[in-house]
Every structure is written in C-alpha cells, then in structure tokens.
Amino acid sequence: MGPVPQEKSCGLVIFRDDNPRLYLLLHYPAGHWDFPKGHVEPGESERDAAVREGQEETGLRNVSFIGGFRERIEYTYMKSGRPSHKEVFFFLASTTDAADSVRLSYEHVGFEWMPYDAALKRLTYENAKGVLRKAEAFLRSRANPGGRATEASGAKTASE
C-alpha cells in the first residue's frame, strides 16, 4: 500500500479577553467542533499559515499572537480511502474584533464564542481539548491579579 502521506497544518486558538475569556470554536460539516486550521502552503512559515487560515476561515482581521505558545498535535485519518498522517501546530492569538464579526468560509457550518469550561466540553477531539487546556493554563500563568492576559508579555500583531 505504499507510504502513508504526511501533511502539515497550522491553526489558531483565538480568544477574546472578555470577562470571562471566550474562545472561538468552529463547527465543521462532518459534525465536529475544532479550531481554525489548514495546510501550510509551499514556502509559507507556520505562523503565516496560521494567520492566513485564521483569516480565511473566520474573517477576523485584528488578531494578535501571544508569544511563547506553540502546541503540536498529530493524528492519522482516512483521506480518499487511505490513511494520511497529519501534524498540526497551534498558536495562541487574541482578537479585538467584535464577537459577531466572524465571517465563516464555506468549510464551516457554524461558530461559537465560549468560556473555557463550555469550550472544553464542546470540542470533539481529545487532542483539541488538550490544546485548549494548555492554552488556558498558559494564559492563566501570564495573567495579572485581575485574571486577564497582560499585553506587555509578548503579544505580537499578525502583521509583524
């Protein structure tokens, strides 16, 4: 059957620093809930791919990277009746765009902004739940006494 194809994708765990913090989840046509992500194009950096996919899949434009967070997951799935191995790198990003400014691509059937506990329950796959747990722990470790992420700790805009 030949070697298993290898794929690389990048995505974003996007949050709004509301009270409580809200995470953006996308509903895929197959029924699962996950973060925005997609394939890395030839010559594209992981970060550039994550920004492009985030913009294409959500329409959000004001997205700022949170420095120091890069999580890798991997899995095998069936593609055209054959197994394919996928490696996905997730970055953490905040947005100041209004919650109702999400404009979904054709690849999704819905979205929802959810607080951590609800998002953890809604995510379909355990590896995505693990990424969310790590993102929340990362943000909590950087939070000021008010419980909000600090801007002075490595946040970078998508255009940097």
N, C-alpha and C positions, 0 to 999 in steps of 0.2 A: 503494500500500500504506500510506500514512499515516506519521506519525512513529513512530520506534522508542520504545517505552515506556522510561521512566527509573526505575530502582529504587535505593534506598539501604539498605544493611545495615551493621551493626556487629558486631564479634566480638572475641573474646579469644584471645590466645596465653597459655595458662595453663601455669605451670611449678611444680614442687616443687623446693625448694632442697636436694635430697638430694645425695649425692656418688656419682655425678655428678648434675648438674641434669637433671631429667626433664621433658619436655614432653608435654602431653596432646593426642592426636590422636583424632579421631572417624572411624568408618567409616560411610559413607553407603550406603543401599540400592543406589544406582546403581553402587557398587563403589569409589568414590574415597575417599581419606583427606584430611581437612582439619581446620581449627579450628572451634570452635563459633561460629556467626554467625547473624544473622537480620535481618529487616526492622525498620526504625525505625517505631514507631507514631506517629500524628499527635500533635504536642505533646511528644514524648519527645526528650530530649537523646541525643546519640551515646553518651555514657558510660552513661546509664541503659539504653539499648537493649542495649549490650554486656553489662551486668550481668544484665539480665533474660534475655537469650538464653543467657548462660553458665549461669545457674541452671536455666532450663527444660531445656536440652539435656544438662546434666551432673549436676544435683542438688547441685553443690558450693555451699556457703554461706559458707565462710571464704575469701573472695577479696579480695586487696589489690592495688589498682592500683599500678603502678610509674610514677611521674611522668616526663613528658618523652618518652614513646613513643606515637606515633600514626602509623600507616602506612596509606596509601591504595593500593588496587588497583582496577582496573576491567577489565571484560570484557563481551563480548556472548555471549549464549547463546540457545538456542531455548526459548520458553515457549509452549505451546499452538500449536506450529507456526509461530510468528512470532518474529523476533529481539527480544530485550529487552536493554537496556544496564544493567549493574549496577555500582555504585560501592560498595566495601566499605572501612570504616575499622576497623583493628585496633588494640586497646590491649593492653598487656602487663600481666599480673597473676600474682601468686604465690598459692599456697594452702597452708594448713597442714592441710587435710583429709587423712585417710588415703587412700592410693592406691586402696584398694578401696572407698571411699565414693562413687565415681561411680555415679549412677543415670541411665541413658540415657532420653531421651524416645523416643517412637515414631518419631522422624525418623532414628534411627541403629540400626545393627545390631551395633556393637562399638566398643571404645575400647582404647587402649593408651598407657601412660606410657613414653616412650622417651628415651634420651640423644640429644643433638644430632645426631650423625652418622647414627644409625639413623632418627631422625625425618626428617631431610633426605632420606634415601633413600625412606622410606615415603610422604611427601606426594606426592600425584598430580600436582598442577599446579605449573608453574614459578612462577606468581605467589605461591603459598603458600610455596614454597621460599624465594623472595626475602624474604618477610615473616619467616620463621624465621631466615634469615641475618642480617637486620637486628636482630632481637630478641636473638640470641646475641651479636652484636657490641656492641650497646648494653649488655647485662648484663656482658660482659667489660670494657668500658670503665669500668664503675662498680664493678668487683669490688675487694675488698681483697686483700692479698697471698695469702690463703688461697684465692682464686679464687671466693668466694661473694659474692652481691649484698649490699650493705650496706643495712641498714634505715633509716639516717638520711638517705638521699639521695632523699627524695621519695615514699616509699611511702605510699599512702593506702588506707584501707579502703573497701570497696564502699559502705558506708553513709554515707560523707562526702559 
